[in-house]
Amino acid sequence: MARLWYRYAAMNAGKTSSLLQVAHNYEENGEKVLLLTSALDDRDGDGVISSRIGLKRSAETYSPRTDFLERLKDVKVACVLVDEAQFLTVDQVRQLHRWVHAKNIPVMCFGLRSDFQGNPFPGAAVLLTLADNIEEIRTACRCGKKATMNIRIDENGERVQEGSQVLIGGNSRYRQVCARCFYS
């Protein structure tokens, strides 16, 4: 039976490289996959899934207006892989969950659990509720403890505690931290 997966982590844990490895594994076995990424993240170009270690692949983009039941209606793949899944809407997560169980094709979502203020992304919160399998990808804080949170930093490396929930940035704008460092 196919499942909806959510593999989440703090920044810099290897979520995207893990997604690209899964795609490679399917394709090595002669299977076709569909890669999707948020249109919000265009740091490396529109429709590019790019990891911090240099791996890149072209992908289709989704936006808050994407209807996954319509988009995936006639798709012929072994698996759907979704990067930046925290940017999915609540309805989109419900559509993916429904589609997985109707079509018996797995969907693997990779993303953050919370923003730089410790608040959940709506898509992540629903994925944590509906996903059939939830896996944490681990990474470390600079202090050596397990990082579970993210902080936003400015161009001087100073912490920013206010602002919009979404500001695309990567390592130049965000850092993964443990809960103790998040609150200190």
Secondary structure, DSSP 8 states (H G I E B T S, - for coil): ---EEEEE-STTSSHHHHHHHHHHHHHHTT--EEEEEETT--TT-TTEEE-TTS-EEE-EEE-TT--HHHHTTT---SEEEESSGGGS-HHHHHHHHHHHHHHT--EEEEE-SB-TTS-B-HHHHHHHHH-SEEEE---B-TTSSB--EEEEE-TTS-EE--S-S----GGGTEEEE-HHHHH-
